[in-house]
Amino acid sequence: MVAFQWHYEDVIGHYCSISVVASLDNDEKERVKQEMRTVMDKHGLISEEHKVVVPFYTELYVTEKVKSD
């Protein structure tokens, strides 16, 4: 596992770059950003001095095509 350490605004920027959020219109995107700030603030993650640790997992699945008879 890799863990990134980011300023809270960088965390918000990262998640807003994911296509499901990035494709929203500007008003909706701002609403999502505000909701993220609210949740982060509720959990004490809004800080100028401290970084937020974000675990990053990657999974790889190997498959094989089954030949049909």
N, C-alpha and C positions, 0 to 999 in steps of 0.2 A: 504494500500500500504506500502511496505517496500522499503526503499532506502538505497542501499549500498554506502559506500564512499571508493573508491579505488584509489590507485596510478594509473596513466595512463597505465603503463605496466601491472598491474593486470587486468585492463579492457580488454586490448588486449588479455591477456592470457585466460581470461574467455570466450570471444567470439570465440577464436580459439579452445577451447575445445569442442565446439558444433559440433556434428557429421558431418554436411555439410562442415565445414572447416577442422576438424581434419582428415577427410578421404582423403584430398588432398595430392598430393606428396609434398615433402619438398620445392621445388622451388616455386610451386604455393602458398603454405602456407606462405612463406616468402613474396611473392608479396602481399597477402592479409594483412599481418601484416604491411607492408610498406604503403599500401593504408589507413589503419586505422590510422596509425601515421600521415599521411598527412592530413586527415580530422580533426583529433583531434587538430593538430597544427594550422590549418586554423581557428579553433574556440577557440583558446587560451587555450586548455585543457592540453597541454604538460607543466608540471611544476613539479619540484622536491619538492616544498613546499606544493602545494595544491592538494587536492583529487578531483576526479571526482565523482559526485553523479549520481548513476545509479538507476533509479526507477525499481522496480521488481514487476510485477503483476502476480497473479495466478488466473486463472479462473477455475471453476469447473462446469461441466454440468451434471445434473442428468437426465437419460433417462430411459424409460421403454420399454421393448420389447412388441410389439403389437402382440397379438395372432391372427393367421390367422384361418379363419373358414374352 
